[in-house]
Every structure is written in C-alpha cells, then in structure tokens.
Amino acid sequence: MSDWPIVFREVHLLGGGYAINSPEEKDKVFIFPNTLTNQTAVLTLKNFNQLYSSLNSLGHKVIGVNFLYHEMHFDGSSLPEYRFYHDYKNETWAHTEARQKWGEISNSAYRMQKGHLWDLSKIIQYVIDTINNSFYDLSIIYRKQLNAKVIKNDLKIGQKFEDAFSSLIYDKFQIFLFNACILRDYIAEYVFHYIVPNDIKTDKHMNTTSRIYKKYYEKRTVTSEFDKYFKDICSPTGWLHKLGVYRDLVMHACPLSMPNKKAWVRLDSINLIGSQQAPRIIAPIPRNPELIKLERNNYEFFQDFTKQVDQFFDRSNDEDKSIDLLEYSLEVMQNFSKLLWETIYLSPVQGEIVAFGPHNIIGDIKITRK
C-alpha cells in the first residue's frame, strides 16, 4: 500500500449517508450512520481505486467525493476539492474533466480572437462550477437532516416530518434547479451558434432552449447523431424539457406557505448486503410534473390556484406519484455529463491548455514554500 496517494476521502452517499477513508488507515472505509440494527459498517480495500465500487456493491450509491490532500484543506484556509461522481465515455470524473475542456476551448478562442465563443465557453465553465456546488450543498443538507434524526435516535422508517432542515432541503433544490437551467440555456446558445446549420438560421442570436427547440428542431428532420439527441432531450418527453417544468413548478409552488399543505420529508431505508439496512432521507417531489400545469403569467392561474398547489403537494406526498429530489438531481447531473461532452466534441476550435513560460510571463518569478 506504499503507492497509495496520501489523501483523505469523504464520500457522499445518496440519502444523506457518507463514508470516510483516511490515510491513517488506508485500507479501511468507515460508513456513517450505523445500520438500523446499530451495526457499524467497515469495508476493507484491496487497492486505492476500489473505494467507490465497494460502496456501490454494498448497496450504497456514491454521488460525490471530497478530497483533502493539503494542510490548508484541514485548517480551513482552503476548500477541499469536491468532485461529482460520474463517468462518461471513460472520463471517470466527467463534470470535472468537462469543466477543464470548456476552459481549454475558451483559451483557444481567446487566442484566435473569437469573442463570442471565448465568452460563452468561459461562462459554461463557470456554470459547471455553480451546478456542482449546488449539488454538493443539496447533499450536505440531506446529511444534516439524517444526522438530526440519528442524534435524536428517532429512526422510525416511514415516518413523515418537517423541521428546519427539511425546509432548507427544498430551498437548496430551488437553487439547484435555477443553476441547472442557466447551464441548459447557455449550452442551447452554443448549439444555436455552432451546431445549427447557418443556412437555415433566420435569427442572428438566440439563447433560450425552448425557443431554439421550437424554431430549429421541433419540426425539422434531423440526421446527425447530435441533432437527434438534442431534439429528443428537448422534446416534451425529454429530460431537458422536464428540468424546465420542474424549475417553473417548484419555484412557484414549493415556497408557498399553505396552512394545510406541506411536502413531508420521510425517513426510508437502503437495503445492504447481509440483510442489513441503512437509514436514508427522502424529500419528495411529483414524479410527473407535466401533469400539473402552472401558467403563472396568465391571470386565470390565480382563480384555480388552490387546485394547482393541492396537486403539487398531494402528488409529492403520494409515494407512488413522487420521487426523491436528490435522486432526481443526481439524474440531472448524470444527464448533463453527456450533454457537456457531446457539445465539447463538436467545438469549432481545438481546446488548448495554457502553458506558462518565458513567452508569456512578465517580470521575475518568486517561489515561496510554507
């Protein structure tokens, strides 16, 4: 084990649990919280890279990892490195690598003085960070919600409840949806300018997903693999369209304080190997948001307002008609991995890594060591 990297890994698990792998005990993984029978789960690793597959094989689902490998990560003077866990086409950390690639496209566009591509790719790189941070925050508030139940020794599977933590879960989800839709529209702007054929464009600039889809994809017969893919995900049954429906729906309905209507967070369980179970948090949202129509810009909306809000909360609290919002957010993050990479492949310029040397460094270089 002498070749193992010296790094402290804190693994985020679906439902609010987490696992710790410390350099002090390189081959040991401690999982929190304990099982429902109060058993502490400890895994033994054969190699450094086995961590994630071992946790998934146990029955947990890895959704992200914090890496702490510098003293500044431990003393609070620097943030640990967080990575969303998902691979796409052999890119083990798909979001992290996509962020790097968009930055490289921006570098090339700047050198070639392609102003719009430079600006847009730099923004996409930035918004990848914001959606990753939003997902991280959502995972952390799930952990705090679960820890609150563990500390109180209040682990009754199936119970529904509401407290300050559960309110924050929905707040964090709104922010996630907001950032996800920002990323969606910037990618759609990229698709309009650099993928939609110039000879069919009648607009100089478009930057909203729904307008680009309706005008250039909905009724057009497409032949390329990307165009087929983009048309499908923007269609009424596509995940990108559904994301927008959730954003509109949740932002209008969830924040409202209704005296007799609430979306109850509930305690559930995860089945582990060995007939063990681990507690998890589920914060529900309607499984099919398309069935609830909210037309807030139409004044008629307010005449049937109670019915619309009732539909939202009733469907959320019905386990057959609802889905866990962290699980849905995980699905969105995974789908974005493919969208980000498929658009990278069609970049009009080859991305390049910035190299520092005598050709672009002005002045003396001073190296300091702590």
C-alpha positions in Angstrom: 0.0 0.0 0.0 3.0 2.3 -0.2 1.9 3.5 -3.6 -1.5 4.8 -2.3 -2.0 8.5 -2.6 -1.9 10.3 0.7 -5.4 11.8 0.7 -8.4 11.9 3.0 -11.6 11.0 1.1 -15.1 11.8 2.3 -17.6 10.1 0.1 -21.2 11.5 -0.3 -23.8 8.7 -0.5 -27.4 9.0 -1.8 -29.8 9.7 1.0 -27.6 11.6 3.4 -25.0 8.9 4.5 -21.3 9.3 4.0 -18.1 7.3 4.2 -14.6 8.1 5.4 -11.3 6.8 4.0 -8.3 8.2 5.9 -4.6 8.0 5.3 -4.1 6.7 8.8 -6.0 3.5 7.9 -5.6 3.5 4.1 -7.4 0.2 3.6 -10.4 0.9 5.9 -13.7 2.6 5.0 -16.0 3.7 7.8 -19.6 4.3 6.8 -22.0 6.6 8.7 -24.5 6.4 10.1 -24.8 2.9 11.6 -27.2 0.4 10.2 -30.8 0.2 11.7 -29.5 -2.6 14.0 -26.8 -0.2 15.1 -24.0 -2.1 13.4 -21.0 -0.1 12.2 -20.2 -0.9 8.6 -16.4 -1.1 7.8 -15.1 -2.1 4.4 -11.5 -3.3 3.7 -10.0 -2.2 0.4 -7.5 -4.1 -1.7 -6.4 -1.1 -3.6 -7.0 2.7 -3.7 -9.4 2.7 -6.6 -11.7 0.0 -5.1 -13.4 2.5 -2.7 -16.3 3.5 -4.9 -17.1 0.1 -6.4 -17.0 -1.4 -2.9 -19.5 1.1 -1.6 -21.8 0.6 -4.6 -21.6 -3.2 -4.2 -22.5 -2.9 -0.5 -25.8 -1.3 -1.5 -24.9 2.4 -1.2 -24.8 4.8 -4.1 -21.8 7.1 -4.4 -22.8 10.6 -5.6 -19.7 12.7 -4.9 -16.3 12.9 -3.1 -14.4 15.4 -1.1 -10.6 15.2 -1.4 -8.4 16.6 1.3 -4.7 16.4 0.5 -3.2 19.6 1.8 -2.9 21.1 5.3 -4.9 24.1 4.1 -7.9 21.7 3.5 -7.7 20.7 7.2 -7.1 24.1 8.8 -10.0 25.8 6.9 -7.8 28.2 4.9 -8.8 26.4 1.6 -11.8 24.4 0.5 -11.4 20.7 -0.1 -11.7 19.5 -3.7 -15.2 18.3 -4.3 -16.0 16.2 -7.4 -19.3 14.9 -8.6 -19.0 11.1 -9.1 -20.0 10.0 -12.6 -18.1 8.7 -15.6 -18.9 9.2 -19.3 -17.0 7.5 -22.1 -14.1 6.6 -19.8 -13.9 10.1 -18.2 -14.0 9.0 -14.6 -14.8 12.4 -13.2 -17.0 13.6 -16.1 -18.0 17.0 -14.7 -14.5 17.9 -13.6 -13.0 17.0 -16.9 -15.7 18.7 -18.8 -15.1 21.9 -16.9 -11.4 21.7 -17.8 -12.2 21.1 -21.5 -14.5 24.1 -21.7 -11.8 26.2 -20.2 -9.4 24.9 -22.9 -11.9 25.8 -25.6 -12.1 29.3 -24.1 -8.3 29.6 -24.1 -8.1 28.7 -27.8 -11.0 31.1 -28.7 -9.3 33.9 -26.9 -6.0 33.3 -28.7 -7.9 33.2 -32.0 -9.9 36.4 -31.1 -13.3 34.6 -31.4 -15.0 36.8 -28.9 -18.4 35.1 -28.6 -17.0 31.6 -28.3 -14.4 32.8 -25.8 -17.2 34.4 -23.6 -19.7 31.6 -23.9 -17.3 28.7 -23.2 -15.9 30.6 -20.2 -19.4 31.1 -18.9 -20.2 27.4 -19.4 -17.1 26.5 -17.5 -18.2 28.8 -14.6 -21.8 27.5 -14.5 -20.5 23.9 -14.3 -18.9 25.0 -11.0 -22.2 26.5 -9.8 -24.3 23.5 -10.5 -21.7 21.2 -8.9 -21.7 23.5 -5.9 -25.5 23.4 -5.7 -25.5 19.6 -5.9 -22.9 19.5 -3.1 -25.0 21.8 -0.9 -28.0 19.6 -1.5 -26.1 16.5 -0.5 -24.8 18.2 2.7 -28.2 19.4 3.8 -29.5 15.8 3.4 -26.6 14.7 5.6 -27.6 17.2 8.3 -31.2 16.1 8.1 -30.3 12.5 8.5 -27.8 13.2 11.3 -30.5 15.1 13.2 -32.7 12.0 13.2 -29.7 9.8 14.3 -28.7 12.2 17.1 -32.3 12.1 18.4 -32.4 8.3 18.0 -35.6 8.9 16.0 -35.2 6.3 13.2 -38.8 5.1 12.6 -38.8 4.0 8.9 -41.7 5.5 7.0 -42.3 8.5 9.4 -43.0 11.8 7.7 -41.9 15.0 9.3 -41.0 18.6 8.7 -38.4 20.7 10.5 -35.8 23.5 9.8 -33.6 21.1 7.9 -36.3 19.8 5.6 -37.2 23.4 4.7 -33.6 24.0 3.7 -33.6 20.9 1.5 -36.3 22.5 -0.7 -34.5 25.8 -0.6 -31.3 24.2 -1.9 -33.3 22.3 -4.5 -34.7 25.5 -5.9 -31.1 26.9 -6.2 -30.0 23.7 -7.9 -32.9 23.9 -10.4 -32.1 27.6 -11.1 -28.4 26.9 -11.8 -29.2 23.8 -13.9 -31.5 25.8 -16.1 -28.8 28.5 -16.5 -26.4 25.8 -17.7 -29.1 24.4 -20.0 -29.7 27.8 -21.7 -26.0 28.6 -22.2 -25.5 25.2 -23.8 -28.5 25.8 -26.0 -27.0 29.2 -27.1 -23.8 27.2 -28.0 -25.9 24.8 -30.0 -27.6 27.6 -31.9 -24.4 29.4 -32.9 -22.1 26.4 -33.5 -24.2 23.4 -34.4 -27.5 24.5 -36.0 -26.6 24.9 -39.8 -26.1 28.5 -40.8 -28.1 28.1 -44.0 -31.4 27.5 -42.0 -31.0 30.3 -39.5 -33.2 33.3 -39.7 -32.1 34.7 -36.4 -28.8 36.4 -35.5 -28.9 35.3 -31.9 -31.0 33.0 -29.7 -30.3 31.9 -26.1 -33.3 30.1 -24.7 -33.7 26.4 -25.0 -37.4 26.3 -25.7 -37.3 28.9 -28.5 -34.3 27.2 -30.2 -36.1 23.8 -30.0 -39.4 25.1 -31.3 -37.9 27.0 -34.2 -35.0 24.9 -35.3 -35.6 21.3 -34.0 -39.3 20.6 -33.3 -40.4 20.3 -37.0 -37.1 19.8 -38.7 -36.0 16.4 -39.9 -32.5 15.9 -38.4 -29.9 13.4 -39.5 -26.8 13.9 -37.3 -26.5 11.9 -34.1 -26.1 15.0 -32.0 -29.2 16.7 -33.6 -31.3 13.6 -33.0 -30.0 13.5 -29.4 -30.7 17.2 -28.7 -34.1 17.1 -30.3 -35.0 14.2 -28.2 -33.9 15.7 -24.8 -35.7 19.0 -25.6 -38.9 17.3 -26.7 -41.9 17.1 -24.3 -40.7 13.7 -23.1 -37.0 14.7 -22.8 -35.1 15.3 -19.6 -34.1 18.8 -20.5 -37.7 19.8 -21.0 -38.7 18.1 -17.8 -36.0 20.1 -16.0 -37.6 23.3 -17.1 -41.0 22.1 -16.0 -39.7 21.3 -12.5 -38.0 24.7 -12.3 -41.2 26.5 -13.1 -43.3 24.2 -10.9 -41.1 24.1 -7.8 -40.2 27.8 -7.8 -43.9 28.7 -8.0 -45.4 26.1 -5.7 -42.9 24.8 -3.2 -42.0 28.1 -1.4 -45.7 28.9 -0.7 -46.7 28.5 2.9 -50.0 26.7 2.8 -51.6 26.2 6.2 -52.9 22.7 5.4 -50.5 21.6 2.7 -46.8 20.5 3.1 -44.4 18.3 1.3 -43.4 15.9 4.1 -39.8 14.6 4.2 -39.7 11.0 5.2 -37.2 8.5 6.7 -36.7 5.5 4.5 -34.1 2.7 4.3 -31.4 1.3 1.9 -31.1 -2.5 1.6 -27.4 -3.5 2.1 -25.8 -6.9 1.5 -26.0 -9.2 4.5 -29.7 -8.4 5.2 -28.7 -5.1 6.8 -30.5 -1.8 6.2 -29.2 1.8 6.5 -31.4 4.9 7.0 -31.9 7.4 4.3 -33.7 10.7 3.8 -36.3 11.2 1.0 -37.6 14.6 0.2 -40.4 14.1 -2.4 -41.4 16.0 -5.5 -44.1 14.9 -8.0 -42.8 12.2 -10.3 -44.5 13.7 -13.4 -44.5 17.5 -13.1 -46.0 17.7 -16.6 -49.4 16.6 -15.1 -49.5 19.8 -13.0 -49.9 22.8 -15.2 -48.8 26.2 -13.8 -49.4 29.2 -16.0 -48.4 31.9 -13.6 -48.2 34.6 -16.3 -51.9 34.1 -17.1 -54.1 35.8 -14.6 -56.6 32.9 -14.8 -54.0 30.9 -12.9 -55.0 32.6 -9.6 -58.6 31.6 -10.0 -57.7 28.0 -9.7 -54.6 28.5 -7.6 -55.6 26.2 -4.7 -56.2 23.3 -7.0 -52.8 23.7 -8.6 -51.0 23.9 -5.3 -53.0 21.0 -3.9 -52.0 18.9 -6.9 -48.3 19.6 -6.2 -48.4 18.7 -2.6 -50.8 15.8 -2.9 -48.6 14.2 -5.6 -45.5 14.8 -3.6 -46.8 13.1 -0.5 -48.1 10.1 -2.5 -45.1 7.7 -2.7 -46.3 6.2 -6.0 -46.6 9.6 -7.6 -43.4 11.1 -6.2 -39.6 10.9 -6.5 -36.8 11.9 -4.1 -35.5 15.3 -5.2 -31.8 14.3 -4.5 -32.2 11.2 -6.7 -33.7 13.4 -9.4 -30.9 15.9 -9.1 -28.4 13.1 -9.4 -30.1 12.0 -12.7 -29.9 15.6 -14.0 -26.2 15.8 -13.1 -25.5 12.5 -14.9 -27.5 13.7 -18.0 -25.5 16.9 -18.1 -22.3 14.9 -18.2 -23.4 13.5 -21.6 -24.7 16.9 -22.9 -21.5 18.7 -21.9 -19.2 16.2 -23.6 -21.3 15.8 -26.7 -21.1 19.5 -27.3 -17.4 19.6 -26.5 -16.8 17.0 -29.3 -18.4 19.5 -31.8 -16.4 22.5 -30.8 -15.3 24.6 -33.8 -11.9 25.0 -32.2 -9.5 22.6 -30.6 -9.1 23.4 -26.9 -5.6 24.1 -25.6 -4.1 24.1 -22.1 -2.5 27.4 -21.1 1.3 26.9 -20.7 3.3 29.4 -18.7 6.9 30.2 -19.7 9.3 33.0 -20.9 6.9 33.7 -23.8 4.1 35.0 -21.6 5.4 35.7 -18.1 6.3 39.3 -17.4 8.7 40.1 -14.6 10.5 37.9 -12.1 9.1 34.7 -10.6 9.2 34.3 -6.9 8.6 30.8 -5.4 7.6 30.6 -1.8 7.3 27.5 0.4 5.4 27.2 3.6 
